[in-house]
Amino acid sequence: MLLCSSSAAIRRISVSWLIMANNSNFKSHRLSRSDDAAVALESSTKGPRTMSTHSSLKDVFSSYADHLNALNEKRERIVKASRDVTMNSKKVIFQVHRISKANREEVLEKAEKDLAAVRDQHISRLVKELQGTDFWKLRRAYSPGVQEYVEAATFFKFCQTGTLLNLDEINASLLSLSDPSLEPLQINLLDYLLGLADLTGELMRLAIGRISDGEVEYSERICQFVRDIYRELTLLVPLMDDGSDMKPKMDTMLQSVVKIENACFSVRVRGSEYIPLLGSSDPSSFLVGLLTGGDVSCSRFKGLGVVEEMFEPILKDL
């Protein structure tokens, strides 16, 4: 009986040991399978994903580099074209300054041809580069040339007709240079106003020159014209979002107005002092009768209402 109980105990121990062995083998086998699956999953996902990301980033940065290089090359071409516009526009201004009573038609005809050459040869290069692009992105590259062109065009227009060339007229003259299928280059309002501010300096030089040549009435008309531009811009500039470029030009414009007024005032009040120096005892001299019958106030130029008409819609929009 003792022997039977011993054999039964041994049999239970053997069964328990086999169960434990089987459980340990199953766990180790399960762990090994889970580890293999994790390694396979990691190798199947992380490896290709890292290679794909590296390749896509390289392609993206290559495209960015190509875009920036192309933009820099375009900017350089625009800067060169803007310099050519500036240089040739100054030549037009110098040509207009040669105007006098004797050669008025000849000087204006030559200036008109030169201005057309600036538009057709140099402005057209800017138009081709900037068609269909973001004009404001490259504005700093071409703005100086555009301002100089506006100054030359408005200066010529004033000497030819006595009126102000507005922004719509300038942009209309550039439409023929553009491809109809693309967005055309249009001079923006800020560059137009900056060019208009520079115009007053040229008008000041013209007025002083006309006084020295005896055209006092013409100088007084220029005086009133510059006054009107300065008054309208004084109302407009404080309302502008980007008026940093205009503020120093407003100070220069005020100096131009004061210089013209002082010159006109000196001739009106002290005109008799110039008569002996000029030998103008002739009754038809421009200085005779200034103190007795002359009108001290500057006369208004024909068509000058265009200044107010041009600025009024701008003020309403702001």
SULRA-V401358 format. One record per backbone hydrogen bond with DSSP energy under -1.0 kcal/mol. NH is the residue of the N-H (numbers start at 1). CO is the residue of the C=O. If there is no record, write none. Layout:
NH;CO
NH;CO
This chain:
5;1
6;2
7;3
8;4
9;5
10;6
11;7
12;8
13;9
14;10
15;11
16;12
17;13
18;14
19;15
20;16
21;17
22;18
23;19
24;20
25;21
26;22
27;23
28;24
29;25
30;26
31;27
32;28
33;29
34;30
35;31
36;32
37;33
38;34
39;35
40;36
41;37
42;38
43;39
44;40
45;41
46;42
49;45
50;46
51;47
52;48
53;49
54;50
55;51
56;52
57;53
58;54
59;55
60;56
61;57
62;58
63;59
64;60
65;61
66;62
67;63
68;64
69;65
70;66
71;67
72;68
73;69
74;70
75;71
76;72
77;73
78;74
79;75
80;76
81;77
82;78
83;79
84;80
85;81
86;82
87;83
88;84
89;85
90;86
91;87
92;88
93;89
94;90
95;91
96;92
97;93
98;95
99;96
107;103
108;104
109;105
110;106
111;107
112;108
113;109
114;110
115;111
116;112
117;113
118;114
119;115
120;116
121;117
122;118
123;118
126;122
127;123
128;124
129;125
130;126
131;127
132;183
133;130
135;133
141;138
142;138
143;139
146;142
147;143
148;144
149;145
150;146
151;147
152;148
153;149
154;150
155;151
156;152
157;153
158;154
159;155
160;156
161;157
162;158
170;166
171;167
172;168
173;169
177;174
178;175
182;179
192;188
193;189
194;190
195;191
196;192
197;193
198;194
199;195
202;198
203;199
204;200
205;201
206;202
207;203
208;204
209;205
210;206
211;207
212;208
213;209
214;211
215;210
216;214
219;215
220;216
221;217
222;218
223;219
224;220
225;221
226;222
227;223
228;224
229;225
230;226
231;227
232;228
233;229
234;230
235;231
236;232
237;233
239;236
240;237
247;243
250;246
251;247
252;248
253;249
254;250
255;251
256;252
257;253
258;254
259;255
260;256
261;257
262;258
263;259
264;260
265;261
266;262
267;263
268;264
269;265
270;266
273;270
274;271
278;274
280;275
281;279
285;282
290;287
293;289
304;301
306;303
307;304
309;305
310;306
311;307
312;308
315;311
316;312
317;313
318;314
